[in-house]
Amino acid sequence: MDNTQVSKKQKLFFSLVSYIAGIVQKLRNLRWRMKGYDVHPSTIMERNISLDKLYPAGIHIGKNCLIGAGTMILSHDHCRRGGDNIDAQDVTNPLLLDTYIGDRCFIATRSLILPGVKIGNECIVGAGSVVTKNVPDNSIVAGNPAKIIRTGIRMSERATLLNWSVDRGYFEM
């Protein structure tokens, strides 16, 4: 047997692991929703995700998204204060802002999404990016601060690129 063929034992093992991973993911999403976060049940969230605990109702994640390990999503800002009199020294309430991630988005490992940011549908956020501003639909952003590096992308229902050609090495528009 050469290296490209997969044995029946390997297929069975992969099927079993995939089944268990699906159950774990459903339980993980249920836990987030029970804590007050607006996370669609079809979203896949890897381990060690940090979601803002001060204002959980302010985090909204659309359907069929993939959120990478170590990602942090915030919905409050202690530097900017809320309240009626912003000039007053005794304003103690942090500014609470809703943070949105659209449908079919891929947020790569160790990204930071700041409060009040709206990431459009079918977007990719590069690994380690710090998203400080809104991201339009069908875009790729990366860097610190995150900048748009590609537009016009299309994502599948599993948050994978559709208009990428491995043979040509670029995006087909």
Contacts in CASP RR format, 6 or more apart in sequence:
PFRMAT RR
TARGET T0000
AUTHOR 0000-0000-0000
METHOD contacts of the structure
MODEL  1
MDNTQVSKKQKLFFSLVSYIAGIVQKLRNLRWRMKGYDVHPSTIMERNIS
LDKLYPAGIHIGKNCLIGAGTMILSHDHCRRGGDNIDAQDVTNPLLLDTY
IGDRCFIATRSLILPGVKIGNECIVGAGSVVTKNVPDNSIVAGNPAKIIR
TGIRMSERATLLNWSVDRGYFEM
1 7 0 8 1.000
25 44 0 8 1.000
25 45 0 8 1.000
26 41 0 8 1.000
28 45 0 8 1.000
29 39 0 8 1.000
29 41 0 8 1.000
29 43 0 8 1.000
29 45 0 8 1.000
32 39 0 8 1.000
32 45 0 8 1.000
32 51 0 8 1.000
33 39 0 8 1.000
33 41 0 8 1.000
35 56 0 8 1.000
36 56 0 8 1.000
36 57 0 8 1.000
37 51 0 8 1.000
37 56 0 8 1.000
37 57 0 8 1.000
37 58 0 8 1.000
37 59 0 8 1.000
37 61 0 8 1.000
38 57 0 8 1.000
38 58 0 8 1.000
38 59 0 8 1.000
38 60 0 8 1.000
38 61 0 8 1.000
39 45 0 8 1.000
39 59 0 8 1.000
39 61 0 8 1.000
39 62 0 8 1.000
40 61 0 8 1.000
40 62 0 8 1.000
40 63 0 8 1.000
40 64 0 8 1.000
40 65 0 8 1.000
40 103 0 8 1.000
42 63 0 8 1.000
42 64 0 8 1.000
42 65 0 8 1.000
43 61 0 8 1.000
43 62 0 8 1.000
43 63 0 8 1.000
43 64 0 8 1.000
43 65 0 8 1.000
43 66 0 8 1.000
43 67 0 8 1.000
44 65 0 8 1.000
44 66 0 8 1.000
44 67 0 8 1.000
44 159 0 8 1.000
45 61 0 8 1.000
45 67 0 8 1.000
45 68 0 8 1.000
46 66 0 8 1.000
46 67 0 8 1.000
46 68 0 8 1.000
46 69 0 8 1.000
46 70 0 8 1.000
46 71 0 8 1.000
46 109 0 8 1.000
47 69 0 8 1.000
47 70 0 8 1.000
48 69 0 8 1.000
48 70 0 8 1.000
49 67 0 8 1.000
49 68 0 8 1.000
49 69 0 8 1.000
49 70 0 8 1.000
49 71 0 8 1.000
49 72 0 8 1.000
49 73 0 8 1.000
50 70 0 8 1.000
50 71 0 8 1.000
50 72 0 8 1.000
50 73 0 8 1.000
51 59 0 8 1.000
51 72 0 8 1.000
51 73 0 8 1.000
52 58 0 8 1.000
52 59 0 8 1.000
52 73 0 8 1.000
52 74 0 8 1.000
52 75 0 8 1.000
52 76 0 8 1.000
52 99 0 8 1.000
52 115 0 8 1.000
54 75 0 8 1.000
54 76 0 8 1.000
54 94 0 8 1.000
54 96 0 8 1.000
55 75 0 8 1.000
55 76 0 8 1.000
55 96 0 8 1.000
56 75 0 8 1.000
58 75 0 8 1.000
58 96 0 8 1.000
58 97 0 8 1.000
58 98 0 8 1.000
58 99 0 8 1.000
59 73 0 8 1.000
59 75 0 8 1.000
59 98 0 8 1.000
59 99 0 8 1.000
60 98 0 8 1.000
60 99 0 8 1.000
60 100 0 8 1.000
60 101 0 8 1.000
60 102 0 8 1.000
61 67 0 8 1.000
61 73 0 8 1.000
61 101 0 8 1.000
61 102 0 8 1.000
62 101 0 8 1.000
62 102 0 8 1.000
62 103 0 8 1.000
62 105 0 8 1.000
63 103 0 8 1.000
63 104 0 8 1.000
64 103 0 8 1.000
64 104 0 8 1.000
64 157 0 8 1.000
64 158 0 8 1.000
64 159 0 8 1.000
65 101 0 8 1.000
65 102 0 8 1.000
65 103 0 8 1.000
65 104 0 8 1.000
65 105 0 8 1.000
65 106 0 8 1.000
65 107 0 8 1.000
65 159 0 8 1.000
66 105 0 8 1.000
66 106 0 8 1.000
66 107 0 8 1.000
66 158 0 8 1.000
66 159 0 8 1.000
67 73 0 8 1.000
67 101 0 8 1.000
67 107 0 8 1.000
68 107 0 8 1.000
68 108 0 8 1.000
68 109 0 8 1.000
68 111 0 8 1.000
69 109 0 8 1.000
69 110 0 8 1.000
70 109 0 8 1.000
70 110 0 8 1.000
71 107 0 8 1.000
71 108 0 8 1.000
71 109 0 8 1.000
71 110 0 8 1.000
71 111 0 8 1.000
71 112 0 8 1.000
71 113 0 8 1.000
72 111 0 8 1.000
72 112 0 8 1.000
72 113 0 8 1.000
73 99 0 8 1.000
73 101 0 8 1.000
73 113 0 8 1.000
74 99 0 8 1.000
74 112 0 8 1.000
74 113 0 8 1.000
74 114 0 8 1.000
74 115 0 8 1.000
75 96 0 8 1.000
75 97 0 8 1.000
75 98 0 8 1.000
75 99 0 8 1.000
75 115 0 8 1.000
75 116 0 8 1.000
76 94 0 8 1.000
76 95 0 8 1.000
76 96 0 8 1.000
76 97 0 8 1.000
76 115 0 8 1.000
77 94 0 8 1.000
77 95 0 8 1.000
77 97 0 8 1.000
77 114 0 8 1.000
77 115 0 8 1.000
78 94 0 8 1.000
80 94 0 8 1.000
80 95 0 8 1.000
81 91 0 8 1.000
81 92 0 8 1.000
81 93 0 8 1.000
81 94 0 8 1.000
81 95 0 8 1.000
82 91 0 8 1.000
82 93 0 8 1.000
82 94 0 8 1.000
82 95 0 8 1.000
82 96 0 8 1.000
83 91 0 8 1.000
83 93 0 8 1.000
85 91 0 8 1.000
95 115 0 8 1.000
96 115 0 8 1.000
97 115 0 8 1.000
97 116 0 8 1.000
98 116 0 8 1.000
99 113 0 8 1.000
99 114 0 8 1.000
99 115 0 8 1.000
99 116 0 8 1.000
99 117 0 8 1.000
99 118 0 8 1.000
100 116 0 8 1.000
100 117 0 8 1.000
100 118 0 8 1.000
100 119 0 8 1.000
100 120 0 8 1.000
101 107 0 8 1.000
101 113 0 8 1.000
101 119 0 8 1.000
101 120 0 8 1.000
102 119 0 8 1.000
102 120 0 8 1.000
102 121 0 8 1.000
102 123 0 8 1.000
103 121 0 8 1.000
103 122 0 8 1.000
104 121 0 8 1.000
104 122 0 8 1.000
104 155 0 8 1.000
104 156 0 8 1.000
104 157 0 8 1.000
104 159 0 8 1.000
105 119 0 8 1.000
105 120 0 8 1.000
105 121 0 8 1.000
105 122 0 8 1.000
105 123 0 8 1.000
105 124 0 8 1.000
105 125 0 8 1.000
105 155 0 8 1.000
105 159 0 8 1.000
106 123 0 8 1.000
106 124 0 8 1.000
106 125 0 8 1.000
106 155 0 8 1.000
106 159 0 8 1.000
106 160 0 8 1.000
107 113 0 8 1.000
107 119 0 8 1.000
107 125 0 8 1.000
107 126 0 8 1.000
108 124 0 8 1.000
108 125 0 8 1.000
108 126 0 8 1.000
108 127 0 8 1.000
108 128 0 8 1.000
108 129 0 8 1.000
109 127 0 8 1.000
109 128 0 8 1.000
110 127 0 8 1.000
110 128 0 8 1.000
111 125 0 8 1.000
111 126 0 8 1.000
111 127 0 8 1.000
111 128 0 8 1.000
111 129 0 8 1.000
111 130 0 8 1.000
111 131 0 8 1.000
112 128 0 8 1.000
112 129 0 8 1.000
112 130 0 8 1.000
112 131 0 8 1.000
113 119 0 8 1.000
113 125 0 8 1.000
113 131 0 8 1.000
114 130 0 8 1.000
114 131 0 8 1.000
114 132 0 8 1.000
117 131 0 8 1.000
117 132 0 8 1.000
117 133 0 8 1.000
117 134 0 8 1.000
117 135 0 8 1.000
118 134 0 8 1.000
118 135 0 8 1.000
119 125 0 8 1.000
119 131 0 8 1.000
119 134 0 8 1.000
119 135 0 8 1.000
120 134 0 8 1.000
120 135 0 8 1.000
120 136 0 8 1.000
120 137 0 8 1.000
120 139 0 8 1.000
121 137 0 8 1.000
121 138 0 8 1.000
122 137 0 8 1.000
122 138 0 8 1.000
122 153 0 8 1.000
122 154 0 8 1.000
122 155 0 8 1.000
123 135 0 8 1.000
123 136 0 8 1.000
123 137 0 8 1.000
123 138 0 8 1.000
123 139 0 8 1.000
123 140 0 8 1.000
123 141 0 8 1.000
123 153 0 8 1.000
123 155 0 8 1.000
124 139 0 8 1.000
124 140 0 8 1.000
124 141 0 8 1.000
124 153 0 8 1.000
124 155 0 8 1.000
124 161 0 8 1.000
125 131 0 8 1.000
125 135 0 8 1.000
125 140 0 8 1.000
125 141 0 8 1.000
125 142 0 8 1.000
125 146 0 8 1.000
126 140 0 8 1.000
126 141 0 8 1.000
126 142 0 8 1.000
126 143 0 8 1.000
126 146 0 8 1.000
127 142 0 8 1.000
128 143 0 8 1.000
128 144 0 8 1.000
129 141 0 8 1.000
129 142 0 8 1.000
129 143 0 8 1.000
129 144 0 8 1.000
129 146 0 8 1.000
130 143 0 8 1.000
130 144 0 8 1.000
130 145 0 8 1.000
130 146 0 8 1.000
131 141 0 8 1.000
131 145 0 8 1.000
131 146 0 8 1.000
132 145 0 8 1.000
132 146 0 8 1.000
133 145 0 8 1.000
133 146 0 8 1.000
135 141 0 8 1.000
135 146 0 8 1.000
135 148 0 8 1.000
136 148 0 8 1.000
136 151 0 8 1.000
138 151 0 8 1.000
138 152 0 8 1.000
138 153 0 8 1.000
138 154 0 8 1.000
139 148 0 8 1.000
139 150 0 8 1.000
139 151 0 8 1.000
139 152 0 8 1.000
139 153 0 8 1.000
140 148 0 8 1.000
140 149 0 8 1.000
140 150 0 8 1.000
140 151 0 8 1.000
140 153 0 8 1.000
141 147 0 8 1.000
141 148 0 8 1.000
141 149 0 8 1.000
142 149 0 8 1.000
150 171 0 8 1.000
152 163 0 8 1.000
152 171 0 8 1.000
152 173 0 8 1.000
153 161 0 8 1.000
153 163 0 8 1.000
153 171 0 8 1.000
154 161 0 8 1.000
154 162 0 8 1.000
154 163 0 8 1.000
155 161 0 8 1.000
155 162 0 8 1.000
156 162 0 8 1.000
161 171 0 8 1.000
163 171 0 8 1.000
163 172 0 8 1.000
163 173 0 8 1.000
164 170 0 8 1.000
164 171 0 8 1.000
164 172 0 8 1.000
165 171 0 8 1.000
165 172 0 8 1.000
END
